Amino acid sequence: MDAMAQLAVLTAATILAAGAAFAMAWAFLHGAFRLMQPAGAIRAQVQTTNLGHAQRPRFELAQGTRAVARGFALDR
């Protein structure tokens, strides 16, 4: 009986640890993807036209990002 209780506790602890590991991996992956977004991307608010169609937001690079890319291209 004692062996069955120990096995049940070990099984529950393993399932709990696997769930915690999955949650942490998902949280870290989600955070990494959020950090990988371009630093200079400016998201404009969605505006509607006279016909009621929504315009897509424009993404623009910051001036510094453009200068760094230009400098990197000149180094090659």
Steps between C-alpha positions, in 0.01 A plus 500: 500500500788734581658435159175590322476828693859587412435418135189722501692790656786454251253495210321814622830682553617402151180622337518827695865552403427426133215751503717765663781438250258530208352823639844653555620400153189651344539822700869537408430427132215751499727760659778430249264555208381827653860616539587408140258754353676788326597770746399786273169368376229758556150367481250756378142481619252345260307772320188464292454659160190678377364170370536334838796280402775468756848598391781268596745641756834620361823373647792737471863460596654753731769726361772335711409154378529613139842655568629184667383287208668739254825490697493122513449482124797733438734289717468201271 
